[in-house]
């Protein structure tokens, strides 16, 4: 479900407070073609934005005891953060006003 959504929409944001959400979306777009079988976690060298994306209550479900970020719960957190930003109109979809 995430792949068609990110391929179909172009998202924009001018508010620096929501930059972590946009960075998280960019990260997810880079990992779209990598199957989860090859890696359920993001690469250790990858800079994964957590502040402003992952709520404190979800942190234990997203980050394991070794400090690795699991992809599926992280994607859920990104989608929730994106929904909130879209509702506030801090992030918008290009061409949505047409």
Secondary structure, DSSP 8 states (H G I E B T S, - for coil): -HHHHHHH--EEE--GGGHHHHHHHHHHHHTTTS-TTT-SB--TTS----TTTS-GGGHHHHB-TTS-BBHHHHHHHHHHHHHHHHHHTSEEETTTT-
